[in-house]
Amino acid sequence: MYSKGKVMWTRHSPNDPTEWFGYGSYKKTTNVLEEKLEYGSETMMKILDTVKMFKFELQLEENNFSQISLDENGNRTLSENYI
């Protein structure tokens, strides 16, 4: 969920008992989304010890979009696609 510069998200996978959630701030340009998480689940806090900013390329279309994870060098690493 994105609202007024803040982000909150969670992910549930029936096959993974790990808790995944995070809260922080974000900024968006036409094709880029950057998230800076401040707090999260125990698993997420371990990741936040090394990764401070999450950067995504956005591909927005009328009925679908892709959120593509970028590494520190701008290389695409993973894509989440939504219809």
Secondary structure as UniProt FT lines:
FT   STRAND          2..3
FT   TURN            4..5
FT   STRAND          6..13
FT   TURN            14..15
FT   STRAND          16..28
FT   STRAND          32..40
FT   HELIX           42..48
FT   TURN            49..50
FT   STRAND          54..60
FT   STRAND          65..70
FT   TURN            72..73
FT   STRAND          76..82
//
